Each structure stands twice: as C-alpha cells, then as structure tokens.
Amino acid sequence: MASGVKSMRLCLRAFQHAPAPRRVGRRIYVARRALSSTPIQWRPAAKEDEAEEPEVDDEDDDMDIAEMEKAYQAALKDPNIDLKGSTRSQEQILGAVSAVVSNAQRTPNVFLARTFWHEEEDDPDLITDERNEDEFDEDDIMGMAHGKLEEFREYREYARIAAWEMPLLSKLARPFEPPTDQEPLRFRYTSYMGEFHPAENKVVVEFSPTDLPLDEAQQLKLKKLLGPRYNPETDVAKISCEQFEHQAQNKRYLGDLIENLIARAKDPSDMFEDIPLDTRHHTFKVKPKFPREWRMSEERRKFLDDTRQQSLLLDQKKEEAGALVNGKEKIDQFFSTHQPQARVSQYIRAQSSRTLPRARHQQLPRRV
C-alpha cells in the first residue's frame, strides 16, 4: 500500500507548485530635460550570473524511473491493495488539481480605459479588416477608401466585359427551331446567375395530352390520372419536382413519371369510363365581351341618321310656329329685368314664451 501511495505522490508532485506570475516592475516616468547634449541614462539590466537561480529540490534528484516501475508492478501483484479504488481517488485528485492549475495559468483580464473615440473596439461595418494594418501616417488613404476603389474597379471590369466580350457571343447564336412532334415536353429551369439558391434545383415540365401518341379514350384517361395538375381551360398539364439536389436528377424523375403515366393510360384493363373528369380544382374566369347586338352596323347607322333628321325637322317646325323656346334668351332676359327690392325693417316685439319664477317676477321693476 505504501508503494502505491508513493507512486501517486510522485505523479502529483509536478502539480504541487503553481507557476508564479511574471513580475513586471513599475514604469518610472522621468521628466525630459529641455536642453541636453547627452541622452537619458537608464539603469543597466541585471546580468545572467546575478539572476536568482531557481531552487532545486533534493527530493526530485532522488526519483528514479526504475524504482517507480518496480513499485507499480508490486502494487499490481499485491492482493491487499484496492487498485480500482486508488485509481478512482487519483482521478478525482487529478481533476481537482487540473482545475486549480488552469486557473493559475490563465492570463489575467486587463480592462483598458475607455477612450473618447472607442479606438480599442472593432468596427464590424468596415469593408476591410484593420487589425493587422500599420498605423496611419497621413501618407495614404484609409482602408474604407481602398474598399470603395476596389468596388469601382469591379464595376469597370464588368463594363469592359459588356462592351468588348459580350458582343462576341452573337457568333454562337443559333436560329430558333420550333419543337417537332417528337418533342412534346417543355422543360423549364431556374438559374440565379451562379449564386446558390434553394430553388435552383427545381424543374417544371409542361405538355398537352393531345400532343402525345394517344387516342381520345387514352387522352381522357390521362387527364383523369393527372388530376389537379391538368388545366382544362388551356389543355396543358404542369408537373414540377425539386426533391433531388441537381436539376438533371429532377428532370430524369419527371421523364420517368410521364412514361409511367402514358403506360397506365394505354392499359386497356380499366379505362375509368365510370369516373367523370373532375375540374373543380380550376376556376374558369369569364371575360366580359362586347355584345354583338351593340356593334355598329350599316342598318344601325342608317337608323340613327333617320332619327336625327326627324328631330331636326321637328325643331324647324316649332321655330317657325314660335313654339320653340330659346333657353339662352330666357336666362339673359331674367337677369336683365330683375331688380332686387328694398328690404323694409320690421320691428317685432319678442315675447318670452316661458314665465319667470314667481319670487323673481315680483322683484323686477315695472316700466312706465
């Protein structure tokens, strides 16, 4: 048991003394002389021989690795020693000592005095990282200005590409060729010009059931299988997929899905004849149109001309008979002959409708 305790003591001896903190002498400020021909003399540093030598423990020199190994082997062979219990106690002691050593070796927190401009704080809004930059000596522009210049350089680079390189792409242009009967599927992709976006892998396919090599009964069955993905107003089916990482995978999945739908539509075992085509998922938008009856025709134009001619003849007859009233002359005559009458002032004696209280009525003086 003594050998086991001794080995544990030797193992813990390295953690017995915490490292002493570094001693830094206090800075002494000396007033600078106004006129001097010689520099300030500082005290010379201590020599290496004069430095204090660390104390050497005599017990450390007596330690021998062979003895430690023999003591450990004897402890393993001794049945009276509880090796598991001693190992557990050693682990507990080492855990406690490691916490003390880490706290002793931790660098002390030095709180700097807060300056007026907060120069010691980092600015997250700066374009460049000014941590490792040299001190500004008034011989160059600031880092933010350099970042602005770099931004303008990027603009000019893209302007040169648009002016000199993009026109060369016209040599690679190909004439448009409409799709043939062998290409009934129209795929649509989404691109964000090289930037990553979660919707970039989405692929949409559109097709019309009438363009597929199917008869009318098979086309009707395919429309029933498509369900809400079929638009009965435009006769176009739309299916999208974005469950895979790449566009090519989603496109392949859509192609296999359409092949399976066509194979199911061609299956003569069940044509879904007892199931009607459900179009409740689509809302038909009724666009109001101008009525045909209101459109201008030759008969309508002739009728309007005859009506206007009859109205003019009727006005001429009334004018000749003096029965036609000219509204403008009537208004001018009213304003020219009308004279405002002088108002006569009328004095009406106002009588109070309500009677005063009896006590107050007796106190009022009588008028003569």
MARMAR-73520 format. One line per 10 residues: number of its first residue (from 1); for each residue x, y, z of N, C-alpha, C. Coordinates in pm, whole numbers, plus 50000, padded with zeros to 5 digits. Each point is the difference from the previous one (the first is absolute). Layout:
N
NUM> X:Y:Z:X:Y:Z:X:Y:Z  ...
REM end
This chain:
368
1> 50084:49878:50000:49916:50122:50000:50085:50125:50000  50115:49990:50073:50089:50118:50007:50058:50031:49864  50033:49893:49923:50056:50025:49866:49898:50067:49910  49872:49963:50010:49898:50066:49918:49983:50145:50037  50001:50030:50129:49988:50141:50044:50120:50079:49954  50117:49939:50004:50121:50070:49957:49995:50032:49852  49955:49904:49919:49989:50026:49855:49900:50111:49972  49889:50001:50073:49903:50108:49981:50059:50134:50038  50081:50001:50110:50063:50126:50043:50099:50050:49897  50072:49909:49938:50096:50040:49897:49929:50053:49876
11> 49886:49941:49970:49925:50049:49882:49942:50139:50023  49958:50029:50123:49939:50129:50031:50101:50105:50036  50126:49966:50004:50100:50097:50043:50019:50111:49897  49975:49963:49871:50017:50101:49895:49895:50109:50009  49883:49968:50061:49894:50100:50009:49994:50065:50137  50103:49981:50082:49993:50050:50137:50014:50151:50005  50095:50055:49923:50027:50143:50004:49942:50065:49875  49915:50101:50018:49946:50075:49887:50106:50094:49947  50005:50022:49870:50100:50092:49945:49978:50140:50053  50110:50059:50040:49993:50135:50056:49974:50099:49889
21> 49917:50101:50026:49974:50101:49896:50126:50081:49970  50002:50049:49879:50114:50078:49956:50001:50134:50072  50115:50033:50050:50013:50126:50072:50046:50109:49904  49919:50100:49993:50031:50112:49911:50020:50122:50087  50113:50059:49986:50029:50119:50079:49917:50119:49959  49978:50086:50092:49920:50119:49971:50080:50097:49915  49933:50051:49898:50067:50094:49910:50020:50134:50070  50123:50051:49990:50034:50128:50062:50012:50103:49890  49920:50103:50013:50001:50108:49901:50096:50109:50046  50092:50036:49909:50101:50102:50029:49971:50120:49914
31> 50004:50114:50061:49973:50123:49925:50113:50026:49901  49963:50035:49878:50101:50027:49897:50057:50141:50021  50132:50004:49988:50065:50130:50016:49981:50085:49876  49986:50129:50020:49975:50090:49887:50121:50010:49910  50120:50021:50058:50124:50011:49924:50098:49898:50055  50045:49908:49916:50094:49898:50044:50079:49953:49880  50128:49976:50023:50088:49949:49894:50027:49853:50013  49951:49940:50106:50021:49856:50020:49864:49933:50016  49986:49876:49952:49871:49930:50016:49979:49957:50144  49877:49962:50031:49965:49957:50133:50064:49864:50026
41> 50063:49983:50115:50066:49875:50037:49903:49916:50083  49980:49879:49958:49914:49911:50072:50084:49899:50079  49943:49939:50101:50071:49903:50080:50026:49874:49918  50124:49949:50001:50030:49880:49919:49925:49880:50054  49971:49908:49908:49926:49879:50038:50090:49908:50081  49938:49918:50079:50077:49906:50083:50063:49893:49914  50118:49957:50040:50071:49898:49925:49939:49864:50028  50037:49909:49912:49946:49864:50015:50054:49933:50125  50127:50032:50036:50058:49934:50117:49936:50049:50128  49958:50130:49998:49942:50056:50120:49855:49960:50020
51> 49939:49944:49896:49859:49962:50012:49984:49890:50102  49887:50004:50064:49974:49900:50104:49983:49864:49936  50073:49906:50052:49991:49864:49950:49881:49930:50064  49925:49927:49925:49885:49931:50059:50045:49893:50097  49921:49984:50103:50031:49900:50101:49977:49861:49944  50093:49915:50029:49994:49862:49952:49963:49911:50116  49898:49924:49983:49956:49911:50106:50085:49874:49997  50055:49967:50117:50086:49881:50008:49920:49873:49981  49872:50007:50035:49920:49880:49988:49977:49961:49855  50000:50103:49908:49980:49969:49859:50118:49923:49942
61> 50122:50028:50053:50117:49928:49948:49999:49854:50042  49931:49973:50112:49999:49862:50049:49902:49911:49924  49911:50061:49918:49900:49921:49928:50066:49919:49891  49959:49878:49989:50054:49911:49897:49883:49932:49930  50010:49996:49868:49891:49941:49922:49991:49851:50025  50113:49935:50018:49999:49855:50025:49931:49967:50130  50026:50082:50105:49935:49976:50128:49848:50020:49989  49960:50104:49926:49858:50024:49982:49933:49883:49928  50070:49942:49900:49943:49887:49927:49989:49876:50089  50104:49977:50085:49996:49885:50090:49888:50014:50102
71> 49984:50125:50054:49892:50022:50097:49863:49979:49937  49987:50038:49874:49872:49983:49932:49971:49853:49975  50101:49921:49958:49980:49857:49978:49967:49927:50129  50069:50042:50112:49970:49937:50130:49859:50030:50045  49953:50123:49971:49863:50035:50037:49900:49919:49921  50033:49967:49877:49908:49919:49920:49992:49856:50051  50112:49947:50052:50003:49861:50046:49947:49984:50143  49997:50109:50077:49957:49991:50140:49848:49987:50005  49947:49888:50057:49853:49985:50003:49932:50089:50104  50076:50053:50095:49940:50081:50107:49972:50145:49955
81> 50054:50038:49888:49985:50138:49952:49878:50007:49908  49910:50096:50029:49882:50024:49915:50042:50091:49885  50036:49940:49888:50052:50079:49888:49893:50089:49938  49877:49948:49991:49893:50081:49938:49966:50121:50087  49997:49977:50133:49970:50113:50088:50109:50105:49997  50126:49955:50000:50110:50097:49994:50000:50075:49868  49970:49928:49890:49993:50067:49868:49890:50103:49996  49884:49968:50060:49889:50096:50003:50037:50122:50082  50066:49979:50115:50041:50115:50083:50105:50085:49929  50091:49935:49926:50099:50075:49925:49933:50086:49892
91> 49903:49944:49931:49930:50077:49897:49927:50119:50060  49940:49983:50118:49932:50113:50065:50099:50108:50040  50114:49958:50055:50102:50099:50040:50056:50072:49879  50028:49923:49892:50052:50064:49879:49899:50098:49940  49870:49967:50003:49900:50093:49949:49995:50128:50079  50009:49989:50134:49999:50121:50082:50126:50082:49978  50117:49931:49988:50126:50073:49981:50004:50067:49863  49947:49934:49896:50000:50061:49866:49918:50128:49996  49888:50004:50073:49921:50124:50004:50079:50112:50066  50071:49968:50108:50080:50102:50068:50114:50049:49911
101> 50066:49907:49929:50111:50039:49913:49951:50085:49884  49886:49966:49941:49947:50080:49888:49964:50141:50045  49943:50014:50119:49969:50134:50051:50128:50079:50028  50107:49930:50045:50125:50070:50028:50070:50043:49872  49990:49920:49894:50067:50033:49875:49919:50091:49910  49879:50032:50038:49915:50086:49916:50055:50140:49997  49996:50061:49883:50049:50137:49985:49903:50095:50067  50049:50087:50085:49908:50092:50069:49934:50095:49903  49875:50033:50026:49925:50094:49917:50043:50142:50031  50044:50068:49896:50045:50138:50014:49894:50089:49939
111> 49935:50080:50080:49894:50090:49953:50063:50133:49960  49993:50027:49870:50055:50125:49950:49904:50115:50030  50059:50113:50017:49919:50119:50026:49923:50037:49873  49875:50032:50016:49916:50033:49885:50036:50139:49951  50045:50007:49874:50037:50128:49941:49876:50071:49948  50021:50124:49958:49887:50079:49954:49948:49948:49867  50091:49958:49909:49960:49956:49867:49984:49849:49993  50020:49927:50111:49988:49853:50003:50091:49937:49893  50126:50037:50004:50093:49951:49899:50034:49854:50020  49985:49948:50122:50036:49860:50025:49893:49903:49953
121> 49880:50048:49964:49892:49913:49958:50008:49974:49850  49954:49880:49958:49997:49965:49859:49872:50053:49937  50015:50048:49878:49886:50052:49926:49953:49894:49901  49882:49937:50020:49956:49895:49907:49953:50053:49867  49979:50131:49986:49949:50056:49875:50109:50032:49899  50127:49987:50038:50108:50031:49908:50009:49894:49892  50038:50043:49880:50014:49907:49889:50125:49915:50016  50108:50058:50049:50127:49929:50015:50025:49973:50147  50088:49905:50027:50038:49963:50135:50126:50078:50036  49988:50091:50094:50110:50088:50034:50075:49953:50124
131> 49992:49874:50035:50068:49955:50122:50151:50000:49982  50045:49945:49884:50143:49984:49980:50059:50109:49912  49931:50108:49980:50052:50107:49918:50092:50089:50082  50088:50065:49927:50093:50091:50066:49928:50126:50043  50066:50075:50082:49939:50123:50049:49995:50103:49888  49891:50073:49995:49980:50098:49893:50094:50119:50021  50083:50027:49898:50101:50106:50009:49969:50117:49909  49872:50017:49962:49958:50112:49915:50068:49997:49863  50042:49883:49953:50066:49989:49869:49918:49916:49902  49879:49960:50037:49918:49917:49913:49854:50018:50040
141> 49909:49948:49918:49858:50008:50032:49965:49887:50096  49884:50010:50063:49959:49903:50098:49958:49869:49933  49986:49897:50084:49960:49870:49947:49861:50001:49940  49908:50079:50054:49866:50009:49944:50003:50060:49860  50087:50098:49978:50013:50059:49866:50058:49898:49902  50096:49919:50045:50052:49894:49913:49890:49901:49963  49913:49967:50095:49889:49911:49969:49905:50062:49897  49976:50131:50008:49915:50068:49902:50064:49998:49862  50131:50022:49995:50069:49993:49871:49992:49860:49940  50013:49898:50084:49989:49863:49951:49860:49973:49945
151> 49899:50059:50061:49863:49985:49949:49985:50063:49862  50059:50120:49981:49994:50065:49868:50080:49921:49897  50111:49941:50041:50076:49916:49906:49918:49882:49952  49921:49943:50090:49914:49888:49960:49892:50046:49903  49942:50119:50024:49901:50054:49906:50061:50019:49861  50120:50055:49994:50064:50026:49872:50035:49870:49929  50035:49897:50078:50031:49871:49938:49877:49942:49931  49886:50004:50067:49878:49950:49937:49956:50087:49883  50027:50130:50008:49967:50087:49886:50085:49965:49879  50128:49969:50022:50086:49958:49888:49953:49867:49941
161> 49957:49909:50087:49949:49872:49948:49876:50021:49915  49910:50089:50047:49877:50025:49924:50029:50070:49868  50107:50081:49997:50028:50078:49879:50081:49921:49898  50090:49912:50044:50094:49938:49907:49981:49849:49986  49955:49931:50101:49993:49854:49993:49859:49949:49970  49898:50064:50056:49865:49952:49976:49956:50010:49853  50040:50105:49925:49961:50000:49857:50055:49880:49922  50108:49939:50049:50055:49884:49931:49912:49877:50014  49907:50002:50098:49910:49887:50016:49900:49986:49886  49983:50105:49920:49907:49992:49887:50046:49899:49895
171> 50132:49970:49999:50048:49900:49904:49952:49860:50036  49967:49978:50128:49953:49869:50044:49849:49987:49997  49929:50103:49954:49854:49996:49998:49952:49902:49893  49892:49929:50030:49940:49905:49906:49856:50042:49970  49954:49979:49884:49861:50036:49967:49902:49914:50078  49884:50058:50026:49898:49929:50076:49936:49893:49914  49988:49883:50057:49934:49889:49932:49882:49956:50085  49879:50011:49953:49884:49959:50081:50004:49851:50027  49946:49957:50114:50003:49856:50032:49915:49919:49903  50046:49882:49973:49929:49910:49908:49900:49915:50077
181> 49933:49911:49927:49904:49910:50063:50067:49900:50092  50127:49976:49978:50074:49906:50084:50049:50064:50130  49975:50128:50020:50044:50073:50120:49879:50070:50065  49909:49925:50059:49880:50062:50059:50023:50059:50139  50112:49967:50064:50026:50047:50136:50078:50130:49998  49959:50094:50086:50069:50129:50012:50049:50014:50145  50131:49997:50018:50060:50010:50133:50039:50145:50028  49984:50038:50124:50035:50137:50042:50091:49991:50122  50111:50074:49995:50099:50001:50108:50007:50140:50062  50062:50007:50115:50018:50127:50072:50148:50017:50031
191> 50056:50114:49962:50142:50028:50024:50012:50135:50069  50093:50010:50093:50026:50123:50074:50141:50054:49971  50046:49981:49878:50126:50057:49950:50119:49962:50088  50012:49872:50028:50116:49952:50075:49987:50006:50150  49898:50062:50053:49983:50009:50144:49919:49880:50051  50030:49961:50123:49928:49886:50058:49863:50044:50048  49899:49919:49968:49864:50027:50042:49929:49867:50019  49918:49984:50104:49933:49870:50021:49902:49962:49891  49950:50097:49922:49904:49969:49893:50067:49979:49864  50133:49994:49999:50071:49988:49873:49985:49860:49939
201> 49979:49899:50082:49990:49863:49948:49859:49964:49951  49907:50094:50006:49863:49971:49959:49989:49993:49847  49925:49899:49952:49976:49980:49857:49850:49984:49979  49946:50068:49901:49857:49996:49968:49985:49949:49857  49908:49908:49978:49971:49947:49868:49854:50029:49966  49976:50039:49875:49865:50030:49950:49979:49922:49870  49882:49949:49984:49965:49928:49877:49849:49998:49986  49958:49973:49881:49857:49989:49969:49969:49855:49970  49895:49944:50058:49967:49859:49970:49969:49974:49854  49955:50102:49929:49969:49979:49857:50125:49984:49915
211> 50116:50045:50049:50124:49987:49925:50065:49863:50017  49953:49920:50093:50057:49868:50024:49937:49897:49906  50072:49894:49970:49945:49897:49908:49894:49914:50068  49882:50060:50025:49890:49930:50067:49871:50029:49925  49903:49909:50010:49870:50025:49941:49914:50080:50099  49875:50026:49962:49916:50086:50083:49969:49936:50135  49972:49873:50003:49970:49933:50128:50123:49999:50091  50116:49978:49943:50123:50000:50081:50033:50141:50048  49975:50100:49917:50022:50138:50042:49908:50038:50116  49874:49957:49993:49907:50029:50109:50043:49930:50129
221> 50048:49878:49990:50048:49929:50118:50124:50068:50057  50089:50049:49913:50119:50071:50047:49962:50129:50073  49898:50070:49952:49955:50121:50069:49944:49966:50137  49932:49890:50012:49947:49960:50130:50113:49960:50096  50106:49939:49944:50113:49962:50084:50080:50123:50046  50005:50101:49918:50075:50121:50037:49934:50074:50115  49868:49999:50007:49930:50065:50111:50015:50151:49996  50036:50062:50114:50007:50147:50004:50118:50059:49922  50090:49916:49947:50112:50052:49921:49959:50030:49855  49876:49969:49967:49951:50025:49864:49913:50124:49999
231> 50026:50089:49906:49923:50123:49985:49901:49980:49886  49870:49987:50028:49905:49974:49891:49977:50121:49911  50036:50117:50046:49977:50120:49919:50105:50015:49891  50126:49969:50031:50109:50011:49902:50040:49865:49942  49946:49889:50055:50032:49865:49956:50151:49973:50014  50057:50041:50112:50143:49983:50026:50015:49942:50140  50089:49901:50014:50032:49939:50130:50136:50051:50046  50011:50028:50129:50124:50054:50056:50038:49917:50123  50126:49951:50002:50053:49921:50110:50139:50055:50034  50029:50014:50129:50129:50052:50046:50062:49901:50098
241> 50134:50012:50014:50074:49912:50092:50122:50076:50051  50023:49993:50132:50117:50062:50062:50049:49918:50120  49974:49870:49998:50036:49917:50113:50145:49951:49994  50066:50014:49885:50139:49957:49986:50092:50121:50001  50128:49974:50010:50097:50108:50016:50032:50070:49869  50002:49927:49890:50042:50056:49871:49881:50004:49904  50010:50091:49902:49892:50014:49902:49988:49877:49910  50113:49940:49968:49996:49883:49913:49924:49885:50066  50016:49984:50129:49927:49894:50071:49850:50026:50000  49960:50125:50025:49857:50034:49997:49941:49984:49861
251> 50077:50035:49897:49951:49984:49863:49982:49852:49967  50094:49919:50041:49988:49855:49974:49879:49942:50073  49976:50046:50122:49884:49951:50074:49870:50038:49929  49990:50123:49949:49879:50042:49929:49981:49919:49872  50110:49972:49928:49987:49919:49879:49949:49860:50029  50053:49938:50106:49952:49866:50036:49854:50004:50045  49961:50107:50069:49861:50010:50046:49903:50012:49883  50036:50077:49898:49912:50014:49883:49991:49869:49922  50111:49928:49993:49996:49869:49934:49907:49904:50073  50002:50003:50131:49908:49914:50076:49854:50041:49980
261> 49975:50131:49992:49863:50045:49976:49950:49956:49863  50087:50008:49899:49959:49958:49866:49973:49850:49997  50086:49924:50072:49977:49855:50005:49869:49967:50071  49966:50070:50105:49872:49977:50068:49882:50042:49912  50016:50108:49924:49890:50043:49913:49974:49901:49888  50103:49928:49957:49983:49902:49893:49952:49864:50050  49990:49985:50130:49955:49873:50057:49851:49983:49974  49958:49899:49921:49856:49986:49967:49919:49927:50107  50062:49958:50107:49925:49925:50101:49897:50088:50071  50035:50126:50026:49906:50091:50067:50021:50138:49940
271> 49899:50049:49928:50009:50130:49932:49929:50110:50078  49954:49975:50120:49934:50101:50084:49880:50061:49930  49923:49918:49933:49884:50053:49927:49889:50043:50093  49991:49941:50119:49896:50035:50096:50037:50119:50087  50118:50058:49981:50046:50116:50081:50001:50123:49910  49926:50104:50034:50003:50120:49916:50127:50081:50023  50029:50087:49906:50116:50088:50011:49972:50110:50101  50078:50005:50106:49978:50097:50108:50079:50127:49969  49930:50112:49988:50064:50130:49973:49970:50101:50111  49966:49952:50119:49969:50092:50109:50122:50076:50051
281> 50119:49948:49973:50121:50069:50047:50031:50125:49920  49935:50016:49885:50029:50116:49914:49881:50095:50000  50029:50127:50009:49896:50103:49997:49999:50065:49863  49892:49985:49931:49987:50059:49866:49971:50150:50015  50084:50080:49941:49983:50145:50006:49925:50046:49875  49884:50058:50024:49917:50047:49890:50041:50143:49966  50044:50020:49878:50040:50132:49954:49882:50067:49930  49953:50113:50049:49886:50067:49934:50036:50049:49861  49910:49974:49906:50020:50041:49861:49891:50098:49959  50033:50083:49905:49905:50098:49949:49890:49927:49923
291> 49871:50027:50030:49891:49927:49932:49999:50026:49850  49966:49897:49927:49991:50016:49855:49887:50094:49961  49892:50003:50079:49887:50085:49965:50035:50148:50009  50103:50032:50082:50035:50140:50016:50105:50048:49899  50047:49910:49919:50101:50040:49903:49936:50085:49889  50081:50094:49951:49951:50091:49895:49997:49928:49866  49879:50001:49940:49981:49940:49867:49939:50104:49907  49985:49964:49874:49943:50092:49902:49853:50030:50031  49927:49902:50044:49860:50024:50034:49989:50090:50123  50085:49974:50097:49998:50083:50121:50039:50145:49968
301> 50097:50019:49915:50042:50135:49964:49890:50072:49921  49931:49930:49910:49891:50061:49924:49884:50039:50091  49970:49916:50099:49893:50031:50095:50031:50126:50082  50125:50013:50044:50037:50118:50077:49994:50128:49916  50040:49991:49874:49994:50118:49913:49856:50044:49976  49909:49906:49980:49858:50034:49979:49941:50064:50127  50036:49950:50116:49948:50055:50125:50047:50144:50020  50127:50026:49971:50052:50137:50014:49933:50095:49898  49973:49953:49880:49936:50085:49899:49856:50036:50040  49926:49908:50053:49865:50028:50047:50001:50100:50116
311> 50098:49989:50088:50009:50095:50112:50029:50141:49949  50083:50015:49898:50029:50133:49946:49876:50059:49931  49926:49921:49927:49879:50050:49935:49896:50046:50102  49988:49928:50111:49905:50039:50104:50040:50133:50065  50128:50024:50018:50045:50127:50058:49976:50115:49905  50015:49979:49871:49975:50106:49903:49852:50040:49998  49913:49903:50009:49857:50030:50004:49964:50080:50125  50052:49965:50115:49971:50074:50122:50056:50142:49995  50118:50014:49936:50058:50134:49988:49916:50090:49910  49948:49943:49893:49914:50080:49912:49869:50038:50069
321> 49948:49912:50080:49875:50028:50071:50022:50082:50126  50122:50027:50038:50031:50077:50121:49985:49922:50128  49989:49872:49987:49984:49916:50119:50133:49947:50054  50106:50029:49928:50131:49953:50045:50056:50098:50102  50034:49955:50113:50050:50084:50109:50151:50001:49995  50055:50124:49999:50145:50015:50003:50043:50021:50146  50066:49905:50054:50037:50006:50142:50097:50110:50030  50094:50030:49912:50099:50104:50024:49935:50138:50008  49905:50027:49909:49933:50129:50003:49917:50015:50127  49936:49895:50044:49922:50006:50123:50086:50033:50121
331> 50118:49944:50008:50090:50026:50113:50050:50144:49998  50039:50049:49879:50047:50139:49990:49888:50099:50034  49879:49972:49959:49887:50088:50029:49970:50004:50150  50012:49888:50068:49973:49996:50143:50101:50085:50078  50128:49988:49966:50101:50076:50074:50000:50148:49966  49955:50039:49881:49999:50142:49962:49881:50076:50059  49883:49938:50016:49880:50067:50049:49981:49984:50150  50064:49914:50065:49980:49975:50142:50073:50106:50081  49930:50069:50093:50056:50100:50089:49971:49960:50144  50099:49999:50081:49976:49961:50141:49918:50105:50072
341> 49900:49960:50078:49914:50089:50075:50067:50040:50130  49970:50129:50042:50059:50049:50124:49932:49934:50118  50079:49957:50090:49948:49932:50116:49955:50103:50105  49879:49981:50053:49944:50088:50101:50023:49936:50136  50060:50080:50085:50030:49947:50133:49871:49990:50080  49974:49893:50055:49880:49975:50078:50043:49968:50143  49941:50073:50087:50030:49980:50141:49887:49916:50061  50033:49891:50049:49903:49909:50060:50036:49986:50146  49898:50019:50080:50021:49989:50143:50007:49853:50039  50110:49967:50055:50021:49861:50040:49946:49979:50139
351> 49922:49901:50013:49943:49965:50128:50055:49866:50044  50027:49997:50125:50057:49877:50054:49890:49896:50012  50030:49882:49957:49902:49891:50004:49991:49935:50136  50107:50013:50077:49997:49938:50132:49992:50108:50106  49935:49970:50107:49981:50094:50111:50108:49982:50102  50038:50114:50062:50104:49996:50102:49943:49945:50129  50084:49955:50090:49951:49956:50131:49929:50114:50075  49911:49964:50088:49916:50100:50066:50080:50093:50089  50090:49945:50074:50079:50084:50092:50085:50099:49924  50059:49956:49889:50086:50089:49920:49915:50100:49923
361> 49877:49963:49962:49914:50089:49923:49957:50120:50083  49986:49986:50127:49959:50111:50085:50112:50101:50022  50124:49957:49987:50109:50094:50025:50032:50087:49882  49948:49966:49880:50032:50080:49882:49925:50135:50009  50065:50111:49967:49930:50132:50003:49907:50015:49883  49895:50075:50019:49903:50025:49893:50044:50117:49913  49973:49985:49872:50033:50108:49906:49875:50088:49980  50020:50129:49992:49890:50097:49982:49994:50041:49853
REM end
